[in-house]
Amino acid sequence: MTYLGWSISMMDFYLRRKVLRQPTPLLASFKLTYRCNLKCKACPFYMRAKEPNSHMGWDMAMHTLTRLKGLGCRIVVYEGGEPLLWKDGSHDIHDLVRHAKRLFMCVALTTNGTFPLDVDADVVWVSLDGTREIHNRLRSNSFDKVWSNLKRTRHPKILVHFTVNKENWQDIENLARELRHVPTVKGITVQLFYPYGQGEEPLMLSPEERMQAIEKIIELKRKGYAIINSENRLRAMIKNNWVCHDDLLVNVDPDGTLTTGCYVKSRGVVNCKNCGFTPVAEASGALDLEPGSMIAGWRAFVSR
């Protein structure tokens, strides 16, 4: 979509939300499948791959995209499991991306980075949780394959997503420094680990670690590292005292269930004081016309 198209679509969105008071969602977190080729320590979803309806079919995906369009959603982010593994008969992830791009102003995808990054999504997020030793410990010894794919890709908008936890929070500067030598990566987004109650609670930051980690990320941003998160929302997440407009988010699960609100709803226990979901914090800030969040959104979804 052109910059003009983005501007018109977002003006319409703000008109609906701020003037007409319609509960129009902005973004859909669309889990296509729980299947994955990795077994990462922080992930609760690969363990659900053998459940019934853990992999969405083509017809359900088409029906769900139509429902999201009807709700007024503007952005779709395909997730998993591993979305690049998604197939149904003759259809694969490329077909889903092409179809969604005809309906929404932005189509993004989050991947573990172990497959070639050739999908035609507007934005591709690659999960990278540290330099080689730490990432390998957290994410099934996948660092070398991810790093190779990051260097080889010709995709115009690759972002790295770093989930901060107890084991890696002191490694983010090392990773950010190494990523400066990978020109295909256009920026870094961070969020804080949130436990879903699947035995991964030891990865949760203590309040002191949380504060130190966020202060470090803010320091890196001020030094010129390509951190997309806004300083305002990062600082607000130290104590989670920001206003949450969770109805900006629609969650889609592989069985076709749509849930409006917090990313954790129907997936775990919601505990707002431990929230680490910076995308919702930024979206909430943008809705309240917080300049830093509006800039972060532009950098993440629009600018090349």
C-alpha positions, 0 to 999 in steps of 0.5 A: 500500500502507498503512503497515501493509502496508509494515511487515508486508512489510518484517518478512517480508523481514527475517525471510527475510534475517536469520533464515532466511538466504534470498537474497531480493532487495529491488528490481528494476531493470526495463529495459523498453526501450532506446528513448529520445527523448534522447541523453544524454552519460552514458547507454550504453543509447539506443545499443542501441535497434536491437539485437534484443530491445531492447524488451520485449513484453507477454507477456514483461513479465507473465512477468518480473513473475511471476518477480520476485514468485516470487523475493520481490522487494518493489519494482519500478522501471521504467527505460529508455531511456525507459519512458514510451515503452513500448508493445506493441499495445494495452498501454502503460506505464500497464497495466504499472504497474497490473499490477505494483501488484497484485504488489509493495508499491511500483512506481516509475518513472525518466523523463527527464521530457520526457513528462507525469508522469501515470503512476500509479506510487507514485514517479516519479523525474525525471532532472535533471542541473543547471540549464538550461545544464548539463542541456541540455549533458548531456541533449539540450536538454531542460531547459525541457520537464522543468521545465514537466512538473515544475511541471504535474504533480499526481503526489503523489510526484515525486523528482528524481534527480541523477547527479553527474559532472565537468561538473555536480558544482559545480552541484548547489547551484544546482539544489537552490536552484531546486527549492525553488520547485517544490513538486511535487518532494518530494526529491532523490536523488543518485548518482555517474556510473559509466562503462560503456565507451561513450566516456563516461569523461571524465565520471567524477569524479577522486578529489578531485572525488568527495570535494568533491562528496560533502562539498558534498551532505552540507553541503546536506543539513545546511542543510535541502535535501531530499537523501534520501541518508543522510549515512553512506552518502554519506560511505562512498562517498568511498572506497567502503569500505561493505559491498555486499549486491548480491544485494538487486538484480535487474536485468531487461534488455529481452530478459527476462534476469534478473541478480542483483547489481551493476547493471553486470553484463552491461552493462559492466565491474564496478569496485567502487572506482569505484562510484557506485550510491548506491541499492545502498549505501543498501539494503545499509545498510538490510539491516545496520540502519543507521538513516540508510539505513532512513530514506532508504528510507522517505523514498524509497519510503513517505512522502508 
